[in-house]
Amino acid sequence: MQLTEPRERSARELLDANRRYYDSLWSGAHLVKPHRFNTWPLVQSLLPRCGARLEVAPGLRPRLPLEGTQFLDISGPALGKLRAHGASVVMGLVTSLPFADASFDLVCALDIVEHVDDEIGAFQELSRVARPGAVVLLSLPLHPDRWTAFDDFVGHRRRYQPEHLGETLAQHRLEVQRSAVFGMQPRSSRVVEFGMYWLTHNRERALWWYNRAFMPLGLHFQKKLDFGSGLIDAVGVDEILMVCRKLAA
C-alpha cells in the first residue's frame, strides 16, 4: 500500500511506537554477529585506524565488533542481550548522547535518524561526539514519494530527498566520502504487504518467522556493497549507506 505522506505523530508518540516495535522484535530475536553482514569488510578496513568506537541503535544487529565498542539503544531487551554477550551498553537517545564532545574515532548510526522527530538534534549529536577526522557511518531511506505503510509501521518519521543529503550533512561538518546502495527490505511490494498483514494480524507468529526464517535468508542473499565516490546516483535507490568524514571546525 503506497502512501504519499507520512502520518503525523508527536515526538513522544514516535518514540513510544519505536520502543514498542523494537522491544517486541528483539525480545524474540537472537543476536546476529557483525561478521555476518555485508558491512563487515568495510568495518574491518576501518578498525585499524579507529580507536574509540560508538554504535547507536544497533538492536541485535550490530555492525561494529562487540568487544571494544560502546553501544547505545532505547530497547531494554536488545541491551540486555548485548550485555550478556560481553558488550558495553547504555540506554539513551540519539538526540542526547551521554558522551563528551569528540569522544570517538568511529561512529555508526544505521537506520536510526529517520526514526526520530528531531533530525537536526540527531545529526548534531552524532557529529558532536565524533572527533575531527573521525569516520561516521550513516544509512538513510530515500525518496519521500516511496513512503509506504511499512514506514509507518516500523516508526519512520521521514524519507530523504537524495539531492539535499550532501547539504544536510555538510551543515553538521560531515563530508560524504563514498556511498553504496543499502538495505535488506524486499523489493517486491507484494512481499512487504504480505509481511505487513501478518505483523498486523498475528504479530507474535510473524516475528517468529522473521527472526528464524526470513532474517537468515536475507543474510544469505546479501549482495556485496558496491561503493562509489561521494554520493552515488540515487535514482531508484531505496536506502543509502554513507561513509562520512567529520571535518574540523
ZADO-1210 file (C-alpha; in nm, 4 decimals, padded with zeros to 6 digits):
<atoms>
<atom x="00.0000" y="00.0000" z="00.0000" code="MET" pos="1"/>
<atom x="00.1525" y="00.3302" z="-00.1105" code="GLN" pos="2"/>
<atom x="00.1074" y="00.6463" z="00.0926" code="LEU" pos="3"/>
<atom x="00.2017" y="00.9922" z="-00.0297" code="THR" pos="4"/>
<atom x="00.2797" y="01.1382" z="00.3114" code="GLU" pos="5"/>
<atom x="00.3990" y="01.0008" z="00.6471" code="PRO" pos="6"/>
<atom x="00.1398" y="01.0038" z="00.9236" code="ARG" pos="7"/>
<atom x="00.1954" y="01.2933" z="01.1621" code="GLU" pos="8"/>
<atom x="00.2880" y="01.1853" z="01.5151" code="ARG" pos="9"/>
<atom x="00.4257" y="01.3759" z="01.8104" code="SER" pos="10"/>
<atom x="00.7825" y="01.3145" z="01.9238" code="ALA" pos="11"/>
<atom x="00.6547" y="01.1173" z="02.2252" code="ARG" pos="12"/>
<atom x="00.4190" y="00.9063" z="02.0120" code="GLU" pos="13"/>
<atom x="00.7009" y="00.8323" z="01.7703" code="LEU" pos="14"/>
<atom x="00.9420" y="00.7318" z="02.0472" code="LEU" pos="15"/>
<atom x="00.6806" y="00.5103" z="02.2128" code="ASP" pos="16"/>
<atom x="00.5931" y="00.3463" z="01.8798" code="ALA" pos="17"/>
<atom x="00.9596" y="00.2756" z="01.8076" code="ASN" pos="18"/>
<atom x="01.0228" y="00.1342" z="02.1544" code="ARG" pos="19"/>
<atom x="00.7158" y="-00.0930" z="02.1393" code="ARG" pos="20"/>
<atom x="00.8051" y="-00.2251" z="01.7951" code="TYR" pos="21"/>
<atom x="01.1716" y="-00.2939" z="01.8684" code="TYR" pos="22"/>
<atom x="01.1174" y="-00.4274" z="02.2207" code="ASP" pos="23"/>
<atom x="00.8783" y="-00.6787" z="02.0665" code="SER" pos="24"/>
<atom x="01.1171" y="-00.7598" z="01.7826" code="LEU" pos="25"/>
<atom x="01.4291" y="-00.8018" z="01.9964" code="TRP" pos="26"/>
<atom x="01.2533" y="-00.9949" z="02.2740" code="SER" pos="27"/>
<atom x="01.2158" y="-01.2911" z="02.0410" code="GLY" pos="28"/>
<atom x="01.5338" y="-01.2472" z="01.8389" code="ALA" pos="29"/>
<atom x="01.8850" y="-01.3856" z="01.8596" code="HIS" pos="30"/>
<atom x="02.1979" y="-01.1749" z="01.8288" code="LEU" pos="31"/>
<atom x="02.3446" y="-01.1700" z="01.4766" code="VAL" pos="32"/>
<atom x="02.7208" y="-01.1153" z="01.4921" code="LYS" pos="33"/>
<atom x="02.8741" y="-00.8285" z="01.2896" code="PRO" pos="34"/>
<atom x="03.0786" y="-01.0548" z="01.0606" code="HIS" pos="35"/>
<atom x="02.7601" y="-01.1951" z="00.9064" code="ARG" pos="36"/>
<atom x="02.6615" y="-00.8653" z="00.7449" code="PHE" pos="37"/>
<atom x="02.7813" y="-00.7245" z="00.4138" code="ASN" pos="38"/>
<atom x="02.9092" y="-00.4213" z="00.6076" code="THR" pos="39"/>
<atom x="03.1825" y="-00.6321" z="00.7717" code="TRP" pos="40"/>
<atom x="03.4523" y="-00.5845" z="00.5010" code="PRO" pos="41"/>
<atom x="03.4024" y="-00.2067" z="00.5299" code="LEU" pos="42"/>
<atom x="03.4182" y="-00.2189" z="00.9100" code="VAL" pos="43"/>
<atom x="03.7307" y="-00.4362" z="00.9035" code="GLN" pos="44"/>
<atom x="03.9041" y="-00.1851" z="00.6782" code="SER" pos="45"/>
<atom x="03.8267" y="00.0960" z="00.9260" code="LEU" pos="46"/>
<atom x="03.9171" y="-00.0745" z="01.2542" code="LEU" pos="47"/>
<atom x="04.3000" y="-00.0371" z="01.2388" code="PRO" pos="48"/>
<atom x="04.2771" y="00.3432" z="01.2363" code="ARG" pos="49"/>
<atom x="03.9726" y="00.3846" z="01.4627" code="CYS" pos="50"/>
<atom x="04.0281" y="00.3507" z="01.8356" code="GLY" pos="51"/>
<atom x="03.7202" y="00.4539" z="02.0353" code="ALA" pos="52"/>
<atom x="03.4001" y="00.3307" z="01.8705" code="ARG" pos="53"/>
<atom x="03.0287" y="00.4015" z="01.9170" code="LEU" pos="54"/>
<atom x="02.7287" y="00.2302" z="01.7575" code="GLU" pos="55"/>
<atom x="02.3884" y="00.3913" z="01.8021" code="VAL" pos="56"/>
<atom x="02.0691" y="00.1826" z="01.7974" code="ALA" pos="57"/>
<atom x="02.2142" y="-00.1495" z="01.6804" code="PRO" pos="58"/>
<atom x="01.9362" y="-00.3602" z="01.8295" code="GLY" pos="59"/>
<atom x="02.0539" y="-00.7195" z="01.7912" code="LEU" pos="60"/>
<atom x="02.2109" y="-00.6473" z="01.4513" code="ARG" pos="61"/>
<atom x="02.5367" y="-00.4692" z="01.5486" code="PRO" pos="62"/>
<atom x="02.7783" y="-00.3890" z="01.2675" code="ARG" pos="63"/>
<atom x="03.0781" y="-00.2977" z="01.4857" code="LEU" pos="64"/>
<atom x="03.2689" y="-00.5558" z="01.6949" code="PRO" pos="65"/>
<atom x="03.1094" y="-00.6374" z="02.0284" code="LEU" pos="66"/>
<atom x="03.4449" y="-00.6098" z="02.2043" code="GLU" pos="67"/>
<atom x="03.5759" y="-00.2558" z="02.2352" code="GLY" pos="68"/>
<atom x="03.2634" y="-00.0790" z="02.1073" code="THR" pos="69"/>
<atom x="03.0233" y="00.1333" z="02.3103" code="GLN" pos="70"/>
<atom x="02.6598" y="00.0575" z="02.2200" code="PHE" pos="71"/>
<atom x="02.3558" y="00.2790" z="02.2835" code="LEU" pos="72"/>
<atom x="01.9906" y="00.1846" z="02.2287" code="ASP" pos="73"/>
<atom x="01.6401" y="00.2570" z="02.3591" code="ILE" pos="74"/>
<atom x="01.5437" y="-00.1114" z="02.3773" code="SER" pos="75"/>
<atom x="01.5911" y="-00.2872" z="02.7095" code="GLY" pos="76"/>
<atom x="01.5681" y="-00.6398" z="02.5601" code="PRO" pos="77"/>
<atom x="01.8338" y="-00.5550" z="02.2997" code="ALA" pos="78"/>
<atom x="02.0688" y="-00.4028" z="02.5560" code="LEU" pos="79"/>
<atom x="02.0244" y="-00.6985" z="02.7891" code="GLY" pos="80"/>
<atom x="02.1218" y="-00.9481" z="02.5194" code="LYS" pos="81"/>
<atom x="02.4157" y="-00.7378" z="02.4021" code="LEU" pos="82"/>
<atom x="02.5402" y="-00.7130" z="02.7617" code="ARG" pos="83"/>
<atom x="02.5056" y="-01.0907" z="02.8013" code="ALA" pos="84"/>
<atom x="02.7489" y="-01.1276" z="02.5099" code="HIS" pos="85"/>
<atom x="03.0046" y="-00.9020" z="02.6784" code="GLY" pos="86"/>
<atom x="02.9234" y="-00.5718" z="02.5101" code="ALA" pos="87"/>
<atom x="02.9404" y="-00.2322" z="02.6813" code="SER" pos="88"/>
<atom x="02.5900" y="-00.0842" z="02.6654" code="VAL" pos="89"/>
<atom x="02.3932" y="00.2188" z="02.7786" code="VAL" pos="90"/>
<atom x="02.0296" y="00.3180" z="02.7307" code="MET" pos="91"/>
<atom x="01.9800" y="00.6540" z="02.5633" code="GLY" pos="92"/>
<atom x="01.8619" y="00.8562" z="02.2661" code="LEU" pos="93"/>
<atom x="02.0488" y="00.9631" z="01.9539" code="VAL" pos="94"/>
<atom x="01.9286" y="01.3193" z="02.0185" code="THR" pos="95"/>
<atom x="02.1009" y="01.3362" z="02.3594" code="SER" pos="96"/>
<atom x="02.4064" y="01.1115" z="02.3568" code="LEU" pos="97"/>
<atom x="02.5580" y="01.0746" z="02.7074" code="PRO" pos="98"/>
<atom x="02.9173" y="01.1192" z="02.5904" code="PHE" pos="99"/>
<atom x="03.1666" y="01.4060" z="02.5881" code="ALA" pos="100"/>
<atom x="03.2488" y="01.6042" z="02.2767" code="ASP" pos="101"/>
<atom x="03.4956" y="01.4425" z="02.0343" code="ALA" pos="102"/>
<atom x="03.4928" y="01.1056" z="02.2146" code="SER" pos="103"/>
<atom x="03.5003" y="00.8628" z="01.9207" code="PHE" pos="104"/>
<atom x="03.7041" y="00.7819" z="01.6106" code="ASP" pos="105"/>
<atom x="03.4251" y="00.5744" z="01.4548" code="LEU" pos="106"/>
<atom x="03.0522" y="00.6390" z="01.4930" code="VAL" pos="107"/>
<atom x="02.7968" y="00.4049" z="01.3374" code="CYS" pos="108"/>
<atom x="02.4280" y="00.5013" z="01.3146" code="ALA" pos="109"/>
<atom x="02.2414" y="00.2835" z="01.0660" code="LEU" pos="110"/>
<atom x="01.8640" y="00.3060" z="01.0216" code="ASP" pos="111"/>
<atom x="01.8109" y="00.5469" z="01.3099" code="ILE" pos="112"/>
<atom x="01.7907" y="00.9179" z="01.2151" code="VAL" pos="113"/>
<atom x="01.4762" y="00.8591" z="01.0064" code="GLU" pos="114"/>
<atom x="01.3053" y="00.7305" z="01.3230" code="HIS" pos="115"/>
<atom x="01.3374" y="01.0461" z="01.5340" code="VAL" pos="116"/>
<atom x="01.1346" y="01.3645" z="01.5271" code="ASP" pos="117"/>
<atom x="01.4358" y="01.5897" z="01.5922" code="ASP" pos="118"/>
<atom x="01.6604" y="01.5032" z="01.2974" code="GLU" pos="119"/>
<atom x="01.8728" y="01.8169" z="01.3446" code="ILE" pos="120"/>
<atom x="01.9396" y="01.7188" z="01.7042" code="GLY" pos="121"/>
<atom x="02.0347" y="01.3661" z="01.5931" code="ALA" pos="122"/>
<atom x="02.2832" y="01.4879" z="01.3307" code="PHE" pos="123"/>
<atom x="02.4248" y="01.7433" z="01.5748" code="GLN" pos="124"/>
<atom x="02.4829" y="01.4789" z="01.8413" code="GLU" pos="125"/>
<atom x="02.6428" y="01.2282" z="01.6050" code="LEU" pos="126"/>
<atom x="02.8767" y="01.4998" z="01.4807" code="SER" pos="127"/>
<atom x="02.9455" y="01.6338" z="01.8312" code="ARG" pos="128"/>
<atom x="03.0746" y="01.3052" z="01.9737" code="VAL" pos="129"/>
<atom x="03.2912" y="01.2348" z="01.6675" code="ALA" pos="130"/>
<atom x="03.6486" y="01.3630" z="01.6718" code="ARG" pos="131"/>
<atom x="03.7740" y="01.5743" z="01.3807" code="PRO" pos="132"/>
<atom x="03.8763" y="01.3251" z="01.1135" code="GLY" pos="133"/>
<atom x="03.6539" y="01.0512" z="01.2603" code="ALA" pos="134"/>
<atom x="03.4536" y="00.8199" z="01.0356" code="VAL" pos="135"/>
<atom x="03.0761" y="00.8400" z="01.0667" code="VAL" pos="136"/>
<atom x="02.8699" y="00.5621" z="00.9059" code="LEU" pos="137"/>
<atom x="02.5105" y="00.6578" z="00.8256" code="LEU" pos="138"/>
<atom x="02.2277" y="00.4905" z="00.6399" code="SER" pos="139"/>
<atom x="01.9043" y="00.6636" z="00.5407" code="LEU" pos="140"/>
<atom x="01.5918" y="00.5725" z="00.3407" code="PRO" pos="141"/>
<atom x="01.5404" y="00.7823" z="00.0272" code="LEU" pos="142"/>
<atom x="01.2588" y="00.9332" z="-00.1801" code="HIS" pos="143"/>
<atom x="00.9545" y="01.0601" z="00.0153" code="PRO" pos="144"/>
<atom x="00.7307" y="00.9501" z="-00.2727" code="ASP" pos="145"/>
<atom x="00.8235" y="00.5884" z="-00.1888" code="ARG" pos="146"/>
<atom x="00.6571" y="00.6113" z="00.1507" code="TRP" pos="147"/>
<atom x="00.4555" y="00.3006" z="00.2382" code="THR" pos="148"/>
<atom x="00.2539" y="00.1653" z="00.5299" code="ALA" pos="149"/>
<atom x="00.5659" y="-00.0261" z="00.6299" code="PHE" pos="150"/>
<atom x="00.7468" y="00.3046" z="00.7003" code="ASP" pos="151"/>
<atom x="00.4668" y="00.3975" z="00.9364" code="ASP" pos="152"/>
<atom x="00.4633" y="00.0555" z="01.0997" code="PHE" pos="153"/>
<atom x="00.8352" y="00.0488" z="01.1838" code="VAL" pos="154"/>
<atom x="00.8301" y="00.4047" z="01.3197" code="GLY" pos="155"/>
<atom x="00.9860" y="00.6063" z="01.0396" code="HIS" pos="156"/>
<atom x="00.9375" y="00.9828" z="01.0538" code="ARG" pos="157"/>
<atom x="01.0685" y="01.0655" z="00.7076" code="ARG" pos="158"/>
<atom x="01.2471" y="00.9614" z="00.3915" code="ARG" pos="159"/>
<atom x="01.5191" y="01.1832" z="00.2458" code="TYR" pos="160"/>
<atom x="01.5499" y="01.3674" z="-00.0825" code="GLN" pos="161"/>
<atom x="01.8819" y="01.2497" z="-00.2339" code="PRO" pos="162"/>
<atom x="01.9617" y="01.5908" z="-00.3801" code="GLU" pos="163"/>
<atom x="01.9554" y="01.7504" z="-00.0325" code="HIS" pos="164"/>
<atom x="02.1638" y="01.4922" z="00.1547" code="LEU" pos="165"/>
<atom x="02.5060" y="01.6428" z="00.0912" code="GLY" pos="166"/>
<atom x="02.3959" y="01.9877" z="00.2056" code="GLU" pos="167"/>
<atom x="02.2197" y="01.8490" z="00.5140" code="THR" pos="168"/>
<atom x="02.5286" y="01.6585" z="00.6266" code="LEU" pos="169"/>
<atom x="02.7644" y="01.9456" z="00.5453" code="ALA" pos="170"/>
<atom x="02.5700" y="02.1643" z="00.7897" code="GLN" pos="171"/>
<atom x="02.6927" y="01.9271" z="01.0601" code="HIS" pos="172"/>
<atom x="03.0527" y="01.9069" z="00.9328" code="ARG" pos="173"/>
<atom x="03.0020" y="01.5638" z="00.7799" code="LEU" pos="174"/>
<atom x="03.1506" y="01.5083" z="00.4352" code="GLU" pos="175"/>
<atom x="03.0383" y="01.2050" z="00.2336" code="VAL" pos="176"/>
<atom x="03.3472" y="01.0292" z="00.1011" code="GLN" pos="177"/>
<atom x="03.1762" y="00.7248" z="-00.0530" code="ARG" pos="178"/>
<atom x="02.8360" y="00.5584" z="-00.0555" code="SER" pos="179"/>
<atom x="02.6525" y="00.2465" z="-00.1685" code="ALA" pos="180"/>
<atom x="02.3059" y="00.1021" z="-00.2183" code="VAL" pos="181"/>
<atom x="02.1982" y="-00.0468" z="00.1132" code="PHE" pos="182"/>
<atom x="01.9122" y="-00.2233" z="00.2927" code="GLY" pos="183"/>
<atom x="01.7524" y="-00.5649" z="00.3235" code="MET" pos="184"/>
<atom x="01.3864" y="-00.4745" z="00.2608" code="GLN" pos="185"/>
<atom x="01.2317" y="-00.6907" z="-00.0175" code="PRO" pos="186"/>
<atom x="01.1910" y="-00.5113" z="-00.3488" code="ARG" pos="187"/>
<atom x="00.8514" y="-00.6686" z="-00.4111" code="SER" pos="188"/>
<atom x="00.5658" y="-00.4569" z="-00.2721" code="SER" pos="189"/>
<atom x="00.3548" y="-00.7741" z="-00.2503" code="ARG" pos="190"/>
<atom x="00.6060" y="-00.9375" z="-00.0167" code="VAL" pos="191"/>
<atom x="00.6076" y="-00.6234" z="00.2017" code="VAL" pos="192"/>
<atom x="00.2257" y="-00.6134" z="00.2055" code="GLU" pos="193"/>
<atom x="00.2126" y="-00.9834" z="00.2981" code="PHE" pos="194"/>
<atom x="00.4537" y="-00.9228" z="00.5863" code="GLY" pos="195"/>
<atom x="00.2558" y="-00.6201" z="00.6977" code="MET" pos="196"/>
<atom x="-00.0653" y="-00.8235" z="00.7057" code="TYR" pos="197"/>
<atom x="00.0865" y="-01.0859" z="00.9356" code="TRP" pos="198"/>
<atom x="00.2581" y="-00.8262" z="01.1546" code="LEU" pos="199"/>
<atom x="-00.0775" y="-00.6536" z="01.1998" code="THR" pos="200"/>
<atom x="-00.2975" y="-00.9621" z="01.2469" code="HIS" pos="201"/>
<atom x="-00.0613" y="-01.2130" z="01.4109" code="ASN" pos="202"/>
<atom x="00.2406" y="-01.0200" z="01.5340" code="ARG" pos="203"/>
<atom x="00.3922" y="-01.2941" z="01.7517" code="GLU" pos="204"/>
<atom x="00.3859" y="-01.5535" z="01.4737" code="ARG" pos="205"/>
<atom x="00.5107" y="-01.3039" z="01.2144" code="ALA" pos="206"/>
<atom x="00.8084" y="-01.2072" z="01.4304" code="LEU" pos="207"/>
<atom x="00.8854" y="-01.5749" z="01.4931" code="TRP" pos="208"/>
<atom x="00.9074" y="-01.6359" z="01.1179" code="TRP" pos="209"/>
<atom x="01.1047" y="-01.3163" z="01.0617" code="TYR" pos="210"/>
<atom x="01.3701" y="-01.3996" z="01.3217" code="ASN" pos="211"/>
<atom x="01.4055" y="-01.7696" z="01.2363" code="ARG" pos="212"/>
<atom x="01.3486" y="-01.7815" z="00.8602" code="ALA" pos="213"/>
<atom x="01.3388" y="-01.4512" z="00.6734" code="PHE" pos="214"/>
<atom x="01.6323" y="-01.2872" z="00.8534" code="MET" pos="215"/>
<atom x="01.8669" y="-01.5844" z="00.7898" code="PRO" pos="216"/>
<atom x="01.7565" y="-01.5909" z="00.4247" code="LEU" pos="217"/>
<atom x="01.8177" y="-01.2173" z="00.3965" code="GLY" pos="218"/>
<atom x="02.1680" y="-01.2616" z="00.5354" code="LEU" pos="219"/>
<atom x="02.2385" y="-01.5432" z="00.2905" code="HIS" pos="220"/>
<atom x="02.1339" y="-01.3402" z="-00.0133" code="PHE" pos="221"/>
<atom x="02.3044" y="-01.0134" z="00.0812" code="GLN" pos="222"/>
<atom x="02.4908" y="-00.8503" z="-00.2038" code="LYS" pos="223"/>
<atom x="02.8431" y="-00.7172" z="-00.1715" code="LYS" pos="224"/>
<atom x="02.8394" y="-00.3429" z="-00.1109" code="LEU" pos="225"/>
<atom x="02.9482" y="-00.1544" z="-00.4230" code="ASP" pos="226"/>
<atom x="03.0837" y="00.1827" z="-00.3131" code="PHE" pos="227"/>
<atom x="03.1077" y="00.4866" z="-00.5348" code="GLY" pos="228"/>
<atom x="03.2925" y="00.8108" z="-00.4674" code="SER" pos="229"/>
<atom x="03.0906" y="01.0747" z="-00.2827" code="GLY" pos="230"/>
<atom x="02.7138" y="01.0451" z="-00.3133" code="LEU" pos="231"/>
<atom x="02.6121" y="00.7870" z="-00.5730" code="ILE" pos="232"/>
<atom x="02.3326" y="00.8437" z="-00.8242" code="ASP" pos="233"/>
<atom x="02.0308" y="00.7612" z="-00.6107" code="ALA" pos="234"/>
<atom x="01.7675" y="00.7207" z="-00.8817" code="VAL" pos="235"/>
<atom x="01.5725" y="00.4092" z="-00.7905" code="GLY" pos="236"/>
<atom x="01.7722" y="00.3587" z="-00.4679" code="VAL" pos="237"/>
<atom x="01.5544" y="00.2861" z="-00.1647" code="ASP" pos="238"/>
<atom x="01.8256" y="00.3232" z="00.1016" code="GLU" pos="239"/>
<atom x="02.1825" y="00.4506" z="00.1013" code="ILE" pos="240"/>
<atom x="02.4865" y="00.3776" z="00.3202" code="LEU" pos="241"/>
<atom x="02.7317" y="00.6673" z="00.3510" code="MET" pos="242"/>
<atom x="03.0894" y="00.6735" z="00.4788" code="VAL" pos="243"/>
<atom x="03.1394" y="01.0262" z="00.6099" code="CYS" pos="244"/>
<atom x="03.4380" y="01.2126" z="00.7488" code="ARG" pos="245"/>
<atom x="03.3947" y="01.4562" z="01.0387" code="LYS" pos="246"/>
<atom x="03.5543" y="01.7854" z="00.9368" code="LEU" pos="247"/>
<atom x="03.7363" y="02.0179" z="01.1729" code="ALA" pos="248"/>
<atom x="03.5635" y="02.3405" z="01.2716" code="ALA" pos="249"/>
</atoms>
